[in-house]
Every structure is written in structure tokens, then in C-alpha cells.
Amino acid sequence: MGVCALGANRRATLRPRSKKNQAQDDPNLWSFRKLARSLVSWFTRGLRYLMRCLQNDLPLPAFRARE
């Protein structure tokens, strides 16, 4: 009986959602974070590739500037 009473009190004292949680519900925030994470991932992947080429004495890939 004591355990159930504690559980009931705990449920009764739940706080409303905090401002932080409300801000995280914004879909634009998550899409921006996903995009940023993806771009950083591609950048670090490219850096790892360049480092591997340098460490193994392989030629670096040709740099092609956009026209």
C-alpha cells in the first residue's frame, strides 16, 4: 500500500513541460541540427581521406574549383 501511495503522489506532482522541452519541439530546430551534423560529417570524412593519402604517400586528389 505504501508503494502505491508514493507513486500516486509522484504522478500528482509532475511539473508542466519546461521551456527547453517546448523549444525542442520546433521541427526547424531538428532539421537544422541534422543538416549541420551531416555537413560536419562530410567535412571530417574528407579530412580523414586527405590525411590517409598523406600518411600512405598517395597523391592528393585533384582540386576542381567550381566555374
Contact map, one row per residue, 1 for C-alpha under 8 A:
1111100000000000000000000000000000000000000000000000000000000000000
1111110000000000000000000000000000000000000000000000000000000000000
1111111000000000000000000000000000000000000000000000000000000000000
1111111100000000000000000000000000000000000000000000000000000000000
1111111110000000000000000000000000000000000000000000000000000000000
0111111111000000000000000000000000000000000000000000000000000000000
0011111111100000000000000000000000000000000000000000000000000000000
0001111111110000000000000000000000000000000000000000000000000000000
0000111111111000000000000000000000000000000000000000000000000000000
0000011111111100000000000000000000000000000000000000000000000000000
0000001111111100000000000000000000000000000000000000000000000000000
0000000111111100000000000000000000000000000000000000000000000000000
0000000011111110000000000000000000000000000000000000000000000000000
0000000001111111000000000000000000000000000000000000000000000000000
0000000000001111110000000000000000000000000000000000000000000000000
0000000000000111110000000000000000000000000000000000000000000000000
0000000000000011111011000000000000000000000000000000000000000000000
0000000000000011111111000000000000000000000000000000000000000000000
0000000000000000111111100000000000000000000000000000000000000000000
0000000000000000011111110000000000000000000000000000000000000000000
0000000000000000111111111000000000000000000000000000000000000000000
0000000000000000111111111100000000000000000000000000000000000000000
0000000000000000001111111100000000000000000000000000000000000000000
0000000000000000000111111110110000000000000000000000000000000000000
0000000000000000000011111110100000000000000000000000000000000000000
0000000000000000000001111111110000000000000000000000000000000000000
0000000000000000000000011111111000000000000000000000000000000000000
0000000000000000000000000111111100000000000000000000000000000000000
0000000000000000000000011111111110000000000000000000000000000000000
0000000000000000000000010111111111000000000000000000000000000000000
0000000000000000000000000011111111100000000000000000000000000000000
0000000000000000000000000001111111110000000000000000000000000000000
0000000000000000000000000000111111111000000000000000000000000000000
0000000000000000000000000000011111111100000000000000000000000000000
0000000000000000000000000000001111111110000000000000000000000000000
0000000000000000000000000000000111111111000000000000000000000000000
0000000000000000000000000000000011111111100000000000000000000000000
0000000000000000000000000000000001111111110000000000000000000000000
0000000000000000000000000000000000111111111000000000000000000000000
0000000000000000000000000000000000011111111100000000000000000000000
0000000000000000000000000000000000001111111110000000000000000000000
0000000000000000000000000000000000000111111111000000000000000000000
0000000000000000000000000000000000000011111111100000000000000000000
0000000000000000000000000000000000000001111111110000000000000000000
0000000000000000000000000000000000000000111111111000000000000000000
0000000000000000000000000000000000000000011111111100000000000000000
0000000000000000000000000000000000000000001111111110000000000000000
0000000000000000000000000000000000000000000111111111000000000000000
0000000000000000000000000000000000000000000011111111100000000000000
0000000000000000000000000000000000000000000001111111110000010000000
0000000000000000000000000000000000000000000000111111111000000000000
0000000000000000000000000000000000000000000000011111111100000000000
0000000000000000000000000000000000000000000000001111111111110000000
0000000000000000000000000000000000000000000000000111111111110000000
0000000000000000000000000000000000000000000000000011111111000000000
0000000000000000000000000000000000000000000000000001111111000000000
0000000000000000000000000000000000000000000000000000111111100000000
0000000000000000000000000000000000000000000000000000111111110000000
0000000000000000000000000000000000000000000000000000110011111000000
0000000000000000000000000000000000000000000000000100110001111100000
0000000000000000000000000000000000000000000000000000000000111110000
0000000000000000000000000000000000000000000000000000000000011111000
0000000000000000000000000000000000000000000000000000000000001111100
0000000000000000000000000000000000000000000000000000000000000111110
0000000000000000000000000000000000000000000000000000000000000011111
0000000000000000000000000000000000000000000000000000000000000001111
0000000000000000000000000000000000000000000000000000000000000000111
